[in-house]
Amino acid sequence: MLTPKVLNISKIVRRNIGIMAPCMQKASDPIQQLFLDKIREYKSKSSGGKLVDPSPEIQKELKSDLERLSTQFGGGPGVDMTKFPQFKFEDPKIEYDIISKN
C-alpha cells in the first residue's frame, strides 16, 4: 500500500510535467513558426477592420453588396446603418366605458 507521502509526491511530479510541457515545446517546428509569423503579419495588416490586400474587383463587389443590403433593409442616402435603431412604442388608446349600476 502506498503511503500518503508517496501519493503527494506523484501528484506534484504529474502537475509539474503538465505545466512544463508547453514551455518545452517552443516553436522549434519550422511549419509552426511560419504559421505564427503569417498570423502576426495578417494581424498587423488587418488593423482598422478593413480588408487585407483587396483587389479593385473585390472592393467594387463589396461596395455593391453594401449598397444592395442598405436599400433592402431600409437604408438609403444619409442613413447611418451602423447606428442601432431607435424604437418608439406608444401605448394604445383605451376608451373606458363607465357603467353605473343603480
N, C-alpha and C positions, 0 to 999 in steps of 0.2 A: 504494500500500500504506500502511495506517495504521501509525503508529509506536506502540510500547508506551505512550508518554506519553499519546497521544490516547485509546487504549483505556482507560487507567486513569481519565481524566477522565470519560469517558462512563459508566463503572461507578459512579463517585461521584455523578454527577448522577442517574442512574437510581435509585440507592439513596436519595438524599435525597428525591426525588419520592415514592417508595414510603413513606417514613417520614412525610412531611408530609401526605400525602393524608388520613388520618383526622383529623389536627389541624385541617385546613382545613374539614372538613365538620362543624362544630359543629351542634348541634340547632337550626338555623335553620328547619327544616321544622316547621310547627305540628302536623301529624299525628304526626310522630315525637316531638315534645316532649310531646304529650298521652299518647302510648303510654308514654313513660318515666315520666311523672307517675303514671299509673294503676298501673304496675308497682311503683313506690315506695310508693304508697298501699296496695296489696294486701299488700306485704311487711310494712308496719307493722301491718296488721290481723291478719295470719296468724301472729303470734308465738305460740309455745306449741304448735303443731301442731293447733290447733282449727279448726273450720270458720269461714269468714268470712261473717258475716251470715246464720246459718241460721234458717229459719222453724221454728215448732213442729212442723210436719208432717215436715220433714227430720230434726229431732232424734229424733222418735218412730220414724221409719223406720230411722235409724242404730242406735238402741238395740235395736230388734227384730232387725235383721240381725246385730248383735254377739252377742246372746243366742243366736240360731239357730246361728251359727258356733261359739260356745263349746260348746254341747251337742253339736254334730256332731263336733267334734274333741277330745272328752274333757275339756272344761271343765265347770264347774258352780259352785255356790256355794262360795266360799272358795278357788277355784283361780286362781292368777295366770297368765293366758295370755300375759303379756308376758315371762315368765321362760323362758330356754332350758331345754328338757327335759334331765333327767339320765338317762343310760343306765347300766344295770348289766349287764355281761357276765360271766357265770360260765363258768368252764372246765368242759367236760363231764367227768363222772366216767368214767375209763377203768379197766377191770379188766385187769390183766396176768395172763396165764397163763404160768407158768414151766414150760417143758418141759425136763426134764432128759434129756439123752441119755447113755445108759450105754455 
